[in-house]
Amino acid sequence: MIVVGSTIPAWKMDEAGYWASWLLNAEQIAASHPDLLEVRFIAVLELDARGREPFAPLLARIADLRGIVWTFSLDDGAMVITGSNRLVRICTGRNLISQYARDHHATHVLFADADTMIPGDAIPKLLELDWPIVGGEVPTYALHLGPQGPVEGYPFPVVQRNNTAGFLLVASELFRRLSWRVDVAAGMTDDPCYAADAIAAGYPTRVRCDVVGAHWPPSIGPVEQRGHDLVVRR
């Protein structure tokens, strides 16, 4: 089984692009695995005082896919969500996705940000790399402009570099060992920490450059500038 998972807070439910992008090609993704193994979708929702009510459209879509819903709540005393305090929430949600995958003996987890559309044939194409941690390209983050090195031996373009967790396929040998975290003292956010831990385990991230995900919207700034209602409701 391959788990496709996303973690979604209530404040992202104000516009469909922010919560539904990862599900736009869900049927194609589910049907694309070459060995016909099950592909299962899981949404991990961060609840506030409103409970599941803000998530009604997402819950309907997940039900159509016979997907799984897990929930969690976190009260760290914050009055509003910021670019800093949301990271612990993201990591909590992703760690619950990993736990679900462990509990159900999944072979891989495809971590997908809710606002990133994954190509329908992404899973078989990423599996062709035969590597425990593999990313698809997401141009919005401009990671292709940073340090990277080509990886030889593939009939398609592959580079070695850190990648966004918004489009990342991780095999069980790694997701069973690694946790999503933030290292404030080291100045490292969630994606760099996970990539560094994978490197420490012997597996730097490889990115298949011709498998491209589309972020919505294509250009983004800090979360505080995206027009969401970020007030924490208790």
C-alpha positions in Angstrom: 0.0 0.0 0.0 1.1 3.6 -0.8 -0.3 6.4 1.4 -0.9 9.8 0.0 -1.2 12.2 2.9 -1.8 15.9 3.5 -2.2 17.9 6.8 -4.7 20.8 6.7 -5.6 23.4 9.2 -9.1 25.1 9.4 -7.7 28.4 8.2 -6.9 26.9 4.8 -10.5 26.1 4.1 -11.4 29.6 2.9 -10.6 28.8 -0.7 -10.6 25.5 -2.6 -7.2 25.9 -4.1 -5.6 25.9 -0.7 -7.2 22.6 0.5 -8.2 20.7 -2.6 -5.2 20.9 -5.0 -3.7 17.7 -3.8 -6.9 15.8 -4.6 -7.6 17.2 -8.1 -5.9 14.2 -9.8 -6.7 11.7 -7.0 -8.5 9.2 -9.1 -5.6 9.1 -11.6 -3.1 8.8 -8.8 -5.0 5.9 -7.3 -5.1 4.1 -10.6 -1.6 4.7 -11.7 0.5 2.3 -9.6 2.1 -0.2 -12.0 1.7 -3.2 -9.6 -2.0 -2.4 -8.8 -1.2 -2.0 -5.1 -3.7 0.0 -3.1 -3.2 3.8 -3.0 -4.9 5.2 0.1 -5.5 8.9 0.8 -5.4 10.4 4.3 -6.2 13.9 5.4 -4.9 14.9 8.9 -6.9 17.9 10.0 -5.9 20.4 12.7 -9.1 21.2 14.5 -10.0 24.4 16.4 -13.0 25.3 18.5 -15.2 24.8 15.4 -14.4 21.1 15.2 -14.9 19.5 11.8 -17.4 22.1 10.6 -15.0 24.2 8.4 -13.8 21.0 6.7 -17.2 19.9 5.3 -16.2 20.2 1.6 -13.0 18.3 2.2 -14.7 15.6 4.2 -17.1 15.1 1.3 -14.2 14.8 -1.2 -12.3 12.3 1.0 -15.5 10.3 1.5 -15.8 10.0 -2.3 -12.3 8.6 -2.4 -12.9 6.2 0.6 -10.1 8.0 2.3 -9.1 8.3 5.9 -9.4 11.3 8.2 -7.4 11.8 11.4 -7.6 14.9 13.5 -5.5 16.7 16.1 -5.6 19.9 18.1 -2.7 21.9 19.5 -2.9 24.8 22.0 0.4 26.5 22.5 -1.1 29.7 23.7 -0.8 31.4 20.3 -3.4 34.1 19.5 -2.7 34.0 15.7 -1.0 31.6 13.3 2.4 32.9 12.1 5.1 31.6 9.8 6.9 30.3 12.8 4.3 28.7 15.0 2.6 26.9 12.2 5.6 24.7 11.6 5.0 22.6 14.8 1.5 22.1 13.6 2.7 21.0 10.1 5.2 18.6 11.6 2.6 17.1 14.0 0.2 16.4 11.0 3.0 14.9 8.9 4.1 12.7 11.8 0.6 11.4 12.1 0.5 10.6 8.4 3.8 8.6 9.0 2.2 6.8 12.0 -0.8 5.8 9.9 1.5 4.4 7.2 3.5 2.5 9.8 0.4 1.1 11.4 -0.9 -0.2 8.0 2.5 -1.5 6.7 2.6 0.9 3.8 5.6 0.7 1.4 5.7 4.4 0.8 4.2 7.7 1.8 3.6 10.5 -0.7 3.6 13.7 1.3 1.5 16.2 -0.6 0.8 19.7 0.5 -2.9 20.5 0.3 -2.2 23.4 -2.1 0.0 21.4 -4.5 -1.5 19.5 -7.5 0.3 16.3 -8.0 0.5 14.8 -11.5 -1.7 11.8 -12.0 1.2 9.6 -13.0 3.6 10.8 -10.2 3.8 7.6 -8.2 5.1 5.2 -10.9 7.4 7.9 -12.2 8.9 8.6 -8.8 9.2 4.9 -8.1 11.3 4.5 -11.2 14.2 6.2 -9.3 14.3 3.2 -6.9 15.5 5.4 -4.1 14.0 5.8 -0.6 13.4 9.6 -0.7 12.4 11.2 -4.0 10.9 14.5 -4.8 8.9 16.0 -7.7 9.7 19.5 -8.9 7.5 22.4 -7.6 8.7 25.5 -9.5 7.0 27.9 -7.0 9.7 27.2 -4.4 12.6 27.9 -6.8 14.7 25.1 -5.3 16.0 24.3 -8.8 17.9 27.6 -8.6 19.9 26.5 -5.6 22.8 24.0 -5.0 22.3 20.7 -6.7 24.2 17.9 -8.5 23.1 15.8 -11.4 22.6 12.1 -10.7 23.7 9.9 -13.6 22.3 6.5 -14.7 18.7 7.5 -15.4 17.0 8.0 -18.8 15.3 11.2 -17.4 16.7 14.2 -15.5 17.5 13.6 -11.8 19.3 15.9 -9.4 20.4 15.5 -5.8 19.2 18.3 -3.5 16.7 19.1 -0.8 13.1 19.3 -1.9 9.8 20.6 -0.6 7.8 18.2 1.6 4.9 19.3 -0.5 5.7 16.7 -3.1 7.9 14.0 -1.5 7.8 10.2 -1.8 9.4 8.4 1.1 9.9 4.6 1.4 9.2 2.7 4.6 12.9 2.2 5.4 13.0 5.9 6.0 9.6 7.1 7.2 9.7 4.4 9.8 12.8 6.0 11.2 12.5 9.7 10.6 10.2 12.3 12.2 9.3 15.7 11.0 10.7 18.4 13.3 12.0 21.9 13.5 15.4 22.9 14.9 15.1 26.5 16.0 18.7 26.5 17.5 20.1 25.5 14.2 17.9 27.8 12.2 16.4 24.8 10.3 12.7 24.5 9.4 10.8 21.3 8.7 12.0 20.5 5.2 15.7 21.0 5.8 15.5 19.0 9.1 13.9 16.0 7.3 16.4 16.2 4.5 19.3 16.4 6.9 18.1 13.4 8.8 17.7 11.4 5.6 21.3 12.3 4.7 22.4 11.2 8.1 20.7 7.8 7.4 22.6 7.6 4.1 20.0 8.9 1.6 20.2 12.4 0.2 17.0 13.4 -1.6 16.8 12.9 -5.3 14.5 15.0 -7.4 13.0 13.9 -10.8 12.9 17.2 -12.7 10.4 16.1 -15.3 7.7 15.3 -12.7 6.3 18.7 -11.9 3.7 19.7 -9.3 1.7 22.9 -9.6 1.4 25.0 -6.5 -1.7 27.1 -5.9 -1.3 30.0 -6.3 1.8 29.9 -8.4 3.5 32.7 -6.4 3.3 32.9 -2.6 4.7 35.0 0.2 4.7 34.7 4.0 1.5 33.1 5.4 0.7 36.4 7.1 0.3 38.1 3.7 -1.9 35.5 2.0 -5.3 36.9 3.1 -6.3 34.0 5.4 -8.1 34.5 8.7 -5.3 33.4 11.0 -7.0 34.1 14.4 -6.7 31.1 16.7 -10.2 30.0 17.9 -10.6 28.3 21.2 
